[in-house]
């Protein structure tokens, strides 16, 4: 039956259809309660949330797709530069091999910044001014030397099976502060190396999957949210049509036991309808001042695209979205020409990222917004292809700011050559556990019953790094 063909008339069928329209708002309040009860039934072990006092309300994850080189940005290694061009002894980095390759020193100058003296290379002059707000973790490590595996571990915690993404777990644990926006939005997400799995909900209810805006290869100015607008039907007729469909869905739900798929469908239909009036206004930058646009580097090259992404992330953050991911294109994978490559890519993101932190701070949002910067792995301290670096999951750097982390802190260290963690190693599971903890979620208690056992983001691993939190 094509519902949109039935215009308001005095027929019995039309009267029944249109009379349901007034109950849409009443149903929404009940749906929220039903979903919370359903989640408890689906996962009986799930305790009341949040588990601990939250330091942050939301997360903005700045994803540098491809893997920036830690020894060229945040982890200066003078001894590596001293032996550049010579074999790097395996013994010096804890390997049994005589040599792990030819050393490649960084071509970039490093300096300490802020009152805290955080080391940052010349590649990020704007971000350097935010040093006292940054918590730099130099001892990150993970598994997976291929992008596909490493991206899945970064975004879902595991590379085997299909697991919910970090944003989906946050949505499941905390829900959304807004009735008109999803809890999880991903801006310009990668289409490769795991694709939709990187922001999917897997076996969690479908309402927790990320809403994608564009993709990494599409300039944000041209990106749209798929199927956001209906050019054929006005909102009144759409509401009548949706109420009829929802009444059928709810009837089906009443006739069955708890069904997460039907509940998720009902909630998503309602959210999609409400997003029509909210999303276009947020995605427009016409209400932003010239000074704000300049702060992010919008309408200037090469910062315009990533600046738009970061500004949009701020707008979603202040409108109640819990988890926002911003992604670069697949442009940090410098197997050759690491020097010109890093110069080019850092110039695109340095000013927008610094602008985001400053803007959040000015608006009072930084104190409860956790900003996370990083990638799937780092780069080797050894040369590849003459002037490049290979993938390196053994050691790399990520940083956080705001949201209850200790600003101006450099945590952990690598050996003299940046090859492996030397002090306070932080695994990807530990990072995930710490992000959840900052949001008030205990990674060991945030579980979902699936296939006969309780699953969690960190599986059976992970420890909260309390030293990086205030």
C-alpha positions as CSV (number, residue, x, y, z in Angstrom):
1,X,0.0,0.0,0.0
2,X,1.4,3.4,-1.0
3,X,0.4,5.5,2.0
4,X,1.3,8.9,0.6
5,X,-1.5,8.6,-2.0
6,X,-4.2,8.9,0.7
7,X,-4.8,12.6,1.3
8,X,-7.0,13.8,4.1
9,X,-10.7,12.9,3.4
10,X,-13.7,12.0,5.3
11,X,-13.3,8.2,4.6
12,X,-13.1,5.8,7.5
13,X,-9.6,4.7,6.5
14,X,-8.2,8.3,6.2
15,X,-9.8,9.2,9.6
16,X,-8.1,6.2,11.3
17,X,-4.8,7.0,9.7
18,X,-4.8,10.7,10.5
19,X,-6.1,10.2,14.1
20,X,-2.9,8.4,14.9
21,X,-0.7,11.5,14.1
22,X,-1.4,13.1,17.5
23,X,0.1,10.3,19.4
24,X,3.6,10.5,17.9
25,X,5.0,12.7,20.6
26,X,3.4,10.6,23.4
27,X,5.0,7.5,21.9
28,X,8.5,8.9,22.0
29,X,8.7,9.2,25.7
30,X,7.5,5.6,26.1
31,X,10.0,4.4,23.5
32,X,12.9,5.8,25.5
33,X,11.8,4.0,28.6
34,X,11.1,0.8,26.6
35,X,14.6,0.9,25.1
36,X,16.2,1.3,28.5
37,X,14.2,-1.6,29.9
38,X,14.9,-3.7,26.8
39,X,18.6,-3.1,27.2
40,X,18.5,-4.3,30.8
41,X,16.6,-7.4,29.8
42,X,19.0,-8.1,26.9
43,X,22.0,-7.7,29.2
44,X,21.0,-8.6,32.8
45,X,24.5,-7.9,34.1
46,X,24.4,-4.3,33.1
47,X,24.2,-2.1,36.2
48,X,22.7,1.4,36.4
49,X,24.7,3.9,34.4
50,X,27.0,5.7,34.7
51,X,29.2,3.4,36.8
52,X,31.5,6.1,38.2
53,X,31.6,9.9,38.4
54,X,31.9,11.1,34.8
55,X,34.7,13.6,33.9
56,X,33.4,14.0,30.3
57,X,30.0,14.0,28.7
58,X,31.2,13.4,25.1
59,X,34.2,12.5,22.9
60,X,35.6,14.0,19.7
61,X,38.0,11.6,18.1
62,X,40.4,13.1,15.5
63,X,41.5,10.2,13.3
64,X,44.6,10.6,11.2
65,X,44.1,7.8,8.7
66,X,47.3,6.1,7.6
67,X,49.5,6.5,10.7
68,X,51.6,9.7,11.4
69,X,55.2,9.2,12.4
70,X,55.6,9.7,16.2
71,X,59.3,10.3,15.9
72,X,58.6,13.2,13.6
73,X,55.9,14.9,15.6
74,X,55.7,14.2,19.4
75,X,58.6,11.8,20.3
76,X,62.0,13.4,19.6
77,X,64.9,11.0,19.3
78,X,68.3,12.7,19.1
79,X,70.2,9.3,19.3
80,X,68.2,8.2,16.2
81,X,69.3,11.3,14.4
82,X,72.9,10.7,15.5
83,X,73.0,7.3,13.7
84,X,70.8,8.2,10.8
85,X,71.8,6.2,7.7
86,X,73.5,3.5,9.8
87,X,72.2,0.0,10.8
88,X,69.9,0.1,13.9
89,X,71.1,-2.7,16.1
90,X,68.5,-5.2,17.2
91,X,70.0,-5.5,20.7
92,X,69.5,-1.7,21.2
93,X,65.7,-2.1,20.7
94,X,65.2,-5.5,22.4
95,X,65.2,-7.6,19.2
96,X,67.2,-10.8,18.6
97,X,68.1,-9.6,15.1
98,X,71.5,-8.2,14.4
99,X,69.8,-5.3,12.7
100,X,66.2,-4.2,12.4
101,X,67.0,-1.9,9.5
102,X,68.7,1.4,8.6
103,X,68.0,4.3,11.0
104,X,66.2,7.3,9.7
105,X,66.5,10.4,11.9
106,X,63.8,13.0,11.9
107,X,64.3,16.0,9.5
108,X,62.2,18.2,11.8
109,X,63.2,20.4,14.7
110,X,61.6,19.8,18.1
111,X,61.0,22.3,20.9
112,X,59.3,22.3,24.3
113,X,56.1,24.3,24.5
114,X,53.9,25.7,27.2
115,X,54.6,26.0,30.9
116,X,54.7,22.2,31.0
117,X,57.4,21.8,28.4
118,X,55.6,19.3,26.1
119,X,57.8,18.4,23.1
120,X,56.2,19.0,19.7
121,X,57.9,19.3,16.4
122,X,57.8,22.3,14.0
123,X,55.1,20.5,12.0
124,X,52.4,21.7,14.4
125,X,53.1,25.4,15.3
126,X,49.4,26.2,16.0
127,X,48.8,23.1,18.1
128,X,51.9,23.8,20.1
129,X,50.1,26.8,21.7
130,X,47.7,24.3,23.2
131,X,50.5,22.3,24.8
132,X,49.3,22.9,28.4
133,X,45.9,21.4,27.6
134,X,47.3,18.3,26.0
135,X,48.1,14.9,27.6
136,X,50.6,13.2,25.3
137,X,50.8,9.4,25.6
138,X,54.1,8.3,24.0
139,X,54.0,4.6,24.8
140,X,51.0,3.4,22.8
141,X,51.2,0.0,21.2
142,X,48.8,-2.4,19.5
143,X,48.7,-5.4,17.2
144,X,48.2,-5.5,13.4
145,X,50.9,-4.2,11.0
146,X,48.3,-3.9,8.2
147,X,45.9,-1.0,8.1
148,X,42.7,-3.1,8.0
149,X,43.5,-5.0,11.2
150,X,44.9,-2.0,13.0
151,X,41.9,0.2,12.1
152,X,39.5,-2.4,13.4
153,X,41.4,-2.7,16.6
154,X,41.4,1.1,17.0
155,X,37.7,1.4,16.3
156,X,36.2,-1.8,17.6
157,X,38.8,-3.2,20.0
158,X,39.2,-6.4,18.0
159,X,40.0,-7.5,14.4
160,X,38.2,-10.9,14.6
161,X,34.4,-11.3,14.1
162,X,32.3,-8.2,13.7
163,X,32.4,-6.1,16.9
164,X,30.6,-2.8,17.9
165,X,32.6,0.3,17.4
166,X,33.7,2.6,20.3
167,X,31.0,5.2,19.5
168,X,28.4,2.5,19.4
169,X,29.4,1.3,22.9
170,X,29.3,4.9,24.2
171,X,25.8,5.4,22.7
172,X,24.7,2.1,24.2
173,X,26.1,3.1,27.6
174,X,25.0,6.7,27.8
175,X,22.4,7.4,25.1
176,X,22.2,10.9,23.6
177,X,21.6,14.2,25.3
178,X,19.5,15.3,22.3
179,X,16.1,14.1,21.1
180,X,16.7,15.3,17.6
181,X,20.2,14.0,16.9
182,X,21.9,10.6,17.1
183,X,24.3,9.8,19.9
184,X,27.1,8.8,17.5
185,X,28.1,10.8,14.4
186,X,31.1,10.1,12.1
187,X,32.2,12.9,9.8
188,X,34.0,11.8,6.6
189,X,34.6,8.2,7.7
190,X,37.0,5.9,5.9
191,X,35.3,3.6,3.3
192,X,38.3,1.2,3.3
193,X,40.2,-0.8,5.9
194,X,37.0,-2.1,7.6
195,X,34.7,0.5,6.2
196,X,31.3,0.6,8.0
197,X,32.6,-1.8,10.7
198,X,34.6,1.2,12.0
199,X,31.4,2.9,13.0
200,X,28.9,0.0,13.1
201,X,26.9,-1.3,15.9
202,X,27.4,-5.1,15.1
203,X,25.3,-7.0,17.6
204,X,24.2,-4.0,19.7
205,X,20.8,-2.5,18.8
206,X,20.9,-0.8,15.4
207,X,20.0,2.6,16.9
208,X,23.6,2.8,18.3
209,X,25.4,2.7,14.9
210,X,27.1,5.8,13.7
211,X,25.4,8.3,11.4
212,X,27.8,9.0,8.6
213,X,28.2,12.4,7.0
214,X,30.0,12.0,3.6
215,X,33.2,9.9,3.4
216,X,36.9,10.6,3.7
217,X,37.3,11.0,-0.1
218,X,34.5,13.6,-0.4
219,X,35.1,17.3,0.5
220,X,32.8,18.1,3.5
221,X,31.3,21.1,1.7
222,X,29.8,18.6,-0.8
223,X,28.9,15.9,1.8
224,X,25.3,15.2,2.7
225,X,23.4,12.9,5.1
226,X,21.8,10.3,2.9
227,X,17.9,10.5,2.7
228,X,17.7,13.4,5.1
229,X,15.1,15.3,3.0
230,X,12.0,14.1,1.2
231,X,11.3,16.1,-1.9
232,X,8.0,14.5,-2.7
233,X,6.1,14.7,0.6
234,X,5.5,17.5,3.0
235,X,6.2,17.0,6.7
236,X,2.6,16.6,7.7
237,X,2.0,13.8,5.2
238,X,5.3,12.2,6.2
239,X,4.2,12.3,9.8
240,X,0.9,10.5,8.9
241,X,2.7,7.9,6.9
242,X,5.2,7.3,9.7
243,X,2.5,7.0,12.3
244,X,0.8,4.3,10.3
245,X,4.0,2.4,9.9
246,X,4.9,2.8,13.5
247,X,1.5,1.5,14.7
248,X,2.2,-1.7,12.7
249,X,5.7,-2.0,14.2
250,X,4.4,-1.5,17.7
251,X,1.6,-4.0,17.2
252,X,4.2,-6.5,16.0
253,X,6.3,-5.7,19.1
254,X,3.4,-6.3,21.4
255,X,2.8,-9.7,19.9
256,X,6.4,-10.8,20.4
257,X,8.9,-10.9,23.3
258,X,11.6,-8.2,23.6
259,X,12.9,-7.6,20.0
260,X,15.9,-5.3,19.8
261,X,15.6,-5.1,16.0
262,X,12.0,-3.8,16.1
263,X,12.7,-1.5,19.0
264,X,15.7,-0.1,17.2
265,X,13.7,0.3,14.0
266,X,10.9,2.3,15.8
267,X,13.5,4.5,17.5
268,X,15.5,5.1,14.3
269,X,12.4,6.0,12.3
270,X,11.4,8.6,14.9
271,X,14.9,10.0,15.0
272,X,15.2,10.2,11.3
273,X,12.0,12.2,11.1
274,X,13.1,14.7,13.7
275,X,16.6,15.1,12.2
276,X,15.0,16.7,9.1
277,X,14.5,19.9,11.0
278,X,17.7,19.8,13.1
279,X,20.5,18.5,11.0
280,X,20.4,21.1,8.1
281,X,20.7,24.0,10.6
282,X,23.7,22.5,12.4
283,X,25.5,21.5,9.2
284,X,25.2,25.1,7.9
285,X,28.0,27.4,8.9
286,X,26.1,30.6,8.0
287,X,25.5,31.3,11.7
288,X,29.2,31.3,12.6
289,X,31.2,34.5,12.9
290,X,34.0,35.4,10.5
291,X,36.5,35.2,13.5
292,X,35.4,31.6,14.2
293,X,35.7,30.6,10.6
294,X,39.2,32.1,10.5
295,X,40.1,30.3,13.8
296,X,39.5,26.9,12.1
297,X,41.1,27.9,8.8
298,X,37.8,27.8,6.8
299,X,37.8,29.4,3.3
300,X,41.6,29.1,3.3
301,X,43.8,26.4,1.9
302,X,44.9,23.8,2.8
303,X,42.8,24.0,6.0
304,X,39.3,24.5,4.6
305,X,38.1,20.9,4.5
306,X,39.4,19.7,7.9
307,X,38.5,23.0,9.4
308,X,34.9,22.5,8.3
309,X,35.0,19.0,9.9
310,X,36.3,20.2,13.2
311,X,33.8,23.1,13.4
312,X,31.0,20.7,12.6
313,X,32.2,18.5,15.4
314,X,32.0,21.4,17.8
315,X,28.5,22.1,16.8
316,X,27.4,18.5,17.2
317,X,29.2,18.5,20.6
318,X,27.3,21.5,21.9
319,X,24.0,20.0,20.6
320,X,24.2,16.8,22.7
321,X,26.0,14.2,20.5
322,X,28.0,11.8,22.6
323,X,30.6,10.6,20.2
324,X,31.9,12.5,17.2
325,X,34.6,11.2,14.9
326,X,36.5,13.4,12.4
327,X,38.7,11.6,9.9
328,X,41.3,12.7,7.4
329,X,41.6,11.0,4.0
330,X,44.1,8.1,3.7
331,X,47.0,10.5,3.4
332,X,49.3,9.7,6.3
333,X,50.7,6.5,4.9
334,X,54.2,7.7,3.9
335,X,56.2,4.7,2.8
336,X,58.3,7.2,0.9
337,X,58.8,10.9,1.0
338,X,58.0,11.1,4.7
339,X,59.3,14.6,5.0
340,X,57.3,16.4,2.2
341,X,54.3,14.1,3.1
342,X,54.2,15.0,6.7
343,X,54.7,18.7,5.9
344,X,51.7,18.6,3.6
345,X,49.4,16.7,5.8
346,X,50.2,18.5,9.1
347,X,49.5,21.8,7.3
348,X,45.9,20.6,6.6
349,X,45.1,19.7,10.2
350,X,47.3,21.8,12.6
351,X,45.3,25.0,12.5
352,X,41.8,23.4,12.6
353,X,42.7,21.1,15.5
354,X,44.2,24.0,17.5
355,X,41.1,26.1,16.6
356,X,38.8,23.3,17.9
357,X,40.5,23.1,21.2
358,X,40.5,26.9,21.6
359,X,36.9,27.2,20.5
360,X,35.7,24.5,22.9
361,X,37.6,26.2,25.8
362,X,36.1,29.6,25.0
363,X,32.6,28.1,25.1
364,X,33.1,26.2,28.3
365,X,32.8,22.9,26.5
366,X,36.4,21.7,26.8
367,X,36.1,20.8,30.5
368,X,33.5,18.1,29.7
369,X,34.5,17.2,26.1
370,X,37.3,14.7,25.7
371,X,39.3,15.3,22.5
372,X,41.4,12.4,21.3
373,X,44.0,12.5,18.5
374,X,45.6,9.5,16.9
375,X,45.8,6.8,14.3
376,X,45.9,3.1,13.9
377,X,49.7,2.9,14.5
378,X,52.9,4.9,14.1
379,X,55.9,4.7,11.7
380,X,59.2,2.9,12.0
381,X,62.3,4.6,13.1
382,X,63.9,2.7,10.2
383,X,64.0,3.9,6.6
384,X,61.9,2.4,3.8
385,X,62.1,3.1,0.1
386,X,64.9,5.5,0.5
387,X,63.0,8.3,2.3
388,X,59.9,6.8,3.9
389,X,58.8,4.8,6.9
390,X,56.9,1.6,7.3
391,X,53.9,0.7,9.6
392,X,54.8,0.4,13.2
393,X,52.3,-0.9,15.8
394,X,55.0,-1.6,18.4
395,X,55.1,2.0,19.5
396,X,53.4,5.3,18.7
397,X,51.9,8.4,20.2
398,X,48.3,9.6,20.8
399,X,47.1,12.6,22.8
400,X,44.0,13.7,24.7
401,X,42.8,17.1,25.9
402,X,39.9,18.3,28.0
403,X,37.3,16.0,29.5
404,X,39.1,15.3,32.8
405,X,42.6,14.5,31.5
406,X,45.8,16.1,32.9
407,X,46.8,18.9,30.6
408,X,50.5,19.5,30.1
409,X,51.4,15.8,30.9
410,X,53.7,13.6,28.8
411,X,52.9,10.0,29.8
412,X,55.1,7.0,29.0
413,X,58.1,6.8,26.9
414,X,59.8,4.8,24.2
415,X,63.4,3.6,23.9
416,X,66.1,5.8,22.6
417,X,65.0,5.1,19.0
418,X,61.2,5.2,19.3
419,X,61.0,1.5,18.5
420,X,59.2,0.1,21.6
421,X,57.7,1.4,24.9
422,X,60.2,1.8,27.6
423,X,58.1,3.2,30.4
424,X,54.4,3.0,31.2
425,X,53.2,1.1,28.1
426,X,49.6,1.8,27.1
427,X,47.9,-0.8,24.9
428,X,44.9,0.1,22.7
429,X,42.7,-1.8,25.2
430,X,44.0,0.5,28.0
431,X,43.2,3.6,25.9
432,X,39.6,2.4,25.3
433,X,39.2,1.5,29.0
434,X,40.4,5.0,29.9
435,X,38.1,6.8,27.4
436,X,35.1,4.9,28.8
437,X,36.1,5.6,32.4
438,X,36.4,9.4,31.6
439,X,32.7,9.1,30.5
440,X,31.7,7.4,33.7
441,X,31.7,3.9,32.2
442,X,33.5,0.9,33.7
443,X,34.8,-1.1,30.7
444,X,34.4,-4.4,32.7
445,X,30.8,-3.7,33.5
446,X,29.6,-2.3,30.2
447,X,28.6,-5.6,28.6
448,X,26.1,-7.0,26.1
449,X,24.9,-10.5,26.0
450,X,25.4,-12.1,22.6
451,X,26.0,-15.6,21.3
452,X,25.9,-17.1,24.8
453,X,28.4,-14.8,26.5
454,X,28.9,-11.2,27.6
455,X,30.9,-9.0,25.3
456,X,32.6,-5.7,26.0
457,X,34.7,-3.2,24.1
458,X,38.0,-4.4,25.7
459,X,37.1,-8.1,25.6
460,X,39.0,-9.6,28.5
461,X,41.8,-7.0,28.5
462,X,42.5,-3.4,29.4
463,X,43.3,-1.3,32.4
464,X,42.3,2.3,33.1
465,X,45.3,4.6,33.0
466,X,44.4,6.6,36.1
467,X,47.6,8.7,36.0
468,X,46.4,10.6,32.9
469,X,43.1,11.7,34.6
470,X,42.6,14.4,37.1
